Amino acid sequence: MAAITLHDVPDEILSRLERRAQAHGRSLNSEMVDCLKRQTAGVVDAELWLSEVDALCAQVKGGPIPLQELVVATERENQ
């Protein structure tokens, strides 16, 4: 397998990764590999997705779009 070296990782990101690794009972390396797998596999992070939706809703004139409409549109797009 290949090896990757990361430079200039902000302390806060490293701390979050270390906490996640500890919470999942694995090494920092294993946690980072898992994060990379999930991000490259197209797995949707619900919290991130919802925060992006909220940000987009804030830009829409006429107020936010109901969540159910967004879910239906997303499902239709993914078919």
C-alpha positions, 0 to 999 in steps of 0.5 A: 500500500502507498503511504501519504505524508500530510504537512501543515495540518491545523492543530484543531483538525488533528485534535478532532481526528484524534478524538474520533480515532479514540471514540472509534477505538482505532489508531489515528492512521486507521481513522484517517484511512476510514475518513478518506474511504468515506469521502471518496466513496460518495457516502453522504455525511448527513450533518455536512449535507444539512449544513450545506442545505441550510446555507443554500436555503439562506440564499434563496429568495422567498425563504427556505425550501421545506426539507421534504421538497429537498429530499424529494428533489435529491432522490429524483436527482440520484435516480 
